[in-house]
Amino acid sequence: MQNALDALYGHYRETYAAWQAEKMGVDPCFIIVCNNTATSKLIYDFVSGYVDAAGQFHNGRFELFRNFDENGNALAHSRTLLIDSEQLESGEKLPEDFRKTYAGPRAI
């Protein structure tokens, strides 16, 4: 799976650079769909970074998708989101901080 993600990210990085050069005003979207929530959480952590149970920071593999700076501080706006379709379909209310952070379109 790593090879596929590396190849797709390489294409995304080229597209991102082209859009920046053309001053598109928004970033291209990259969507990863997984077969279950356990896999999606592993991939989310892999691309965006995470802090483990021991407090050790692990930066994401892909710079444009990282949710942390190089010192392990969370960015003001996440670049990568983990959206669980089971939670969305459950009818449970989305956390208010999620709604505030991602309300309306914005460039990352």
Secondary structure, DSSP 8 states (H G I E B T S, - for coil): -HHHHHHHHHHHHHHHHHHHHTT-SS--------SSHHHHHHHHHHHHEEE-TTS-EEE-SSGGG-SB-TTS-B-SS-SS----HHHHHHT----HHHHHHT-S----
